[in-house]
Amino acid sequence: MSALGFIDSIRQWEGLKTWMYRDKIGYVTTGLGNLLHNVDEAQALPWRAVPWRGVPWRDDLDQPVTAAAELATPDEVRVAFDRVASSPYLNQSTGEARPALSYRDLTDIRLTEQAAVEIATRRLEREFLPGIRKLYPAFDTFTPAVKGALVYIAWNTGVHGLANFDDLHRAIDARDWPRAARCCHLAKARDKVNDWLIAQFAAGAKMGDEVA
């Protein structure tokens, strides 16, 4: 399975945001959950100026930006990053993280949807999949469901985070998929996400230990 083959499940649970926002932990993020550690990382991305730049209010803020829009300048990206990074990420009333949509109107630069997918695909190819294969040398023999679950856990926690799932690692090494299904819980994920992860590892048991 190619890196692009994992994008659908990531998009299913992460969604695709073309603007910068702060995630549930408070980190500036964009696209398919692509963390931006600093301004330099933000400036490395192909941001586009929204067509309604300079207009105080528009009713089409949810319309996607296309590659025909002009590229944002590094200074514009810096301003956008700083504005999002300095915006409170917790709802003062509930104490919960603000939804990504609440950050959309703070900035007037966007990624195209294609660019967001390409960024995620490159990170999978260059960072996540090589790292997962080091942890699990037999990764490419696992069922698509198991591979998808491992990729999603790594996407959420980083490869280093996946490496800390000791019980899961032992279960996978033993090809004990029912046990793996009990050891894959993501602490900060929604119940639906964890239910999906359980189902993916359970499917490993149903389909056999390995596939060619």
Secondary structure as GFF3:
##gff-version 3
##sequence-region A 1 212
A	DSSP	three_ten_helix	3	6	.	.	.	ID=ss1
A	DSSP	alpha_helix	7	14	.	.	.	ID=ss2
A	DSSP	beta_strand	17	22	.	.	.	ID=ss3
A	DSSP	beta_strand	28	31	.	.	.	ID=ss4
A	DSSP	beta_strand	34	35	.	.	.	ID=ss5
A	DSSP	alpha_helix	39	43	.	.	.	ID=ss6
A	DSSP	beta_strand	48	49	.	.	.	ID=ss7
A	DSSP	alpha_helix	74	85	.	.	.	ID=ss8
A	DSSP	three_ten_helix	100	106	.	.	.	ID=ss9
A	DSSP	beta_strand	109	110	.	.	.	ID=ss10
A	DSSP	alpha_helix	113	123	.	.	.	ID=ss11
A	DSSP	pi_helix	124	128	.	.	.	ID=ss12
A	DSSP	alpha_helix	129	135	.	.	.	ID=ss13
A	DSSP	three_ten_helix	139	141	.	.	.	ID=ss14
A	DSSP	alpha_helix	144	157	.	.	.	ID=ss15
A	DSSP	alpha_helix	159	163	.	.	.	ID=ss16
A	DSSP	alpha_helix	166	173	.	.	.	ID=ss17
A	DSSP	alpha_helix	177	182	.	.	.	ID=ss18
A	DSSP	alpha_helix	191	207	.	.	.	ID=ss19
###
